[in-house]
Amino acid sequence: MIEFFNALADPDNQFLQLSMIMGGLASISFGIIGTFVTTKRIGYLAGAISHSVFGGIGLALYLQVRVGLAWADPLWGAIFAAVLSALIVGFVSIYAKEREDTIIGTLWAVGMAAGILFIDRTPGYFNLTSYLFGDILLISTRDLMFVICLDLVVVGISVLFFNRFFGVCFDSEFTQLRGINTSFFYMFLLVLTALTVVLLVRIVGIVLVIALLTIPPAIASFYARRLWQMMVYSVIFCALFTWIGLALSYSFSLSSGPTIIVFSGAVYLVLLVVHNQFK
Amino acid sequence: MTIAPAIIFENISFSYHKRQILEEVNLKIPDGEFASIVGPNGGGKTTLLKLMLGLIKPDTGTIRIFGDTPEQAREKMGYMPQYAHLDMNFPATVMDVVLMGRLGKKKLWFSKQDKEKARIAIDEVDMASYIHTGFSELSGGQKQRVLIARALCSNPSILLLDEPTANVDQETEENLFSILQKLNTNMTILLVSHDLGFVSKYVKSVICVNRQVLIHPTTLMDGALIKDIYHSDLKMVRHDHRCSEGGHCHD
């Protein structure tokens, strides 16, 4: 561990400092959106969105390398695919209730498969593992800008519309009766989730997104009595998991994404047992 | 008729997934009514409430709430949904939940006045000492009362309650009904209940709902139908209660 702190202090290891800052900043959006996702119980929608991101990344790589569109960057591909699938998922869950799980499962798998097919047709070598399991150490300053913008948007919107989102998550039907356009706010929430998922993919990867989005709020819910408290606790837990996970992965030369997830999962299990013992 | 009825259903039919839930329903509920909606599961009790609220649209017919469409009249209605419909572990205090009743199109945050109204509503259901308690920490009956307070704090003229006494013991139920009886002095109350025998002690009339399309294709609220709905429970119906004009038959 000491080794990690030494490395962190070393100006040559700017990437490590950058990833610590990134982890902390990203936790703000993760904690807030994760709380909404957990209380609204749409974790599997977030899962579908995150897997469809892979399709977008594949498409962007294909367009960039094969078609020669320089602007078609994997980040834009990911954002495009995430928002598109959030809109699809939203319309499906509002208008086609009975087939919801099938359609969402299809989107989940097809998005992922499409990504692989695009990459098959794209010449060159791509580090698939970093997309699947994340690599926070590959963070660039542009990613940092993206995180700051996302944090501002997520915090701003959550403060502004807190009561509406509260209503949509707790009792959508009642909220609708109070004259609130709940479908709109539900879609809004899904789009924000999609943007957050893109960021999560950078850090823990497609496969592990749901874990980092739902574990901190699940722990926070043990201690929080109000929705905003749950958000604050989630942000704190998420930041701690990311930082400690990074330190562990650095010290033991492990992949950062899976280390973060295994560590948070272990803490969750322990606290779950403790919480149920002393309830 | 001198006073306009609170709720009018004219030839309402409703089906869901090609299954007829309600057929040709005609219904007039006078202002100040305290009625229980009874009937078997899937008979259309909740559907009836949701139609009044405009949450679902009838296939045919018109609904008027104080002369307005359900959407226009929403401000005048307080609604308590079915207990099981909510996440009981949601992180919220009693105050947070009740304040939802003060949500509105034009406001983003709750004002002092909203909080005051919520406080009054919480007081009305005798929950004042639990105002900052977590909703998930409350007992079943207390949760029901909080949800009633939420419905009350928009100052409704009509209170619609879906199974307000599900999962509560007899004493809590009596308690709840005495609160409702008090509220009935200045608002119309309709509630869905399973326990016909019990509620008939309190309510002014009973509305029986059962689509029963196969046996009675054209009727919905037919006095004789009670027999078909509650074969063995029939003896539990108290016959000293006052029925709405024309008894159970609204044709």
Interface residues (C-beta under 8 A of the other chain):
Chain A: T39 R41 L160 F161 F162 N163 R164 F166 G167 C169 F170 D171 E173 F174 T175 Q176 L177 R178 G179 I180 S221 A224 R225 R226 L227 Q229 M230
Chain B: L53 L55 R74 E75 M77 Y79 P81 H85 L86 D87 N89 F90 P91 A92 T93 D96 V97 L99 M100 G101 L103 G104 K105 L108 W109 F110 G134 R150 S154
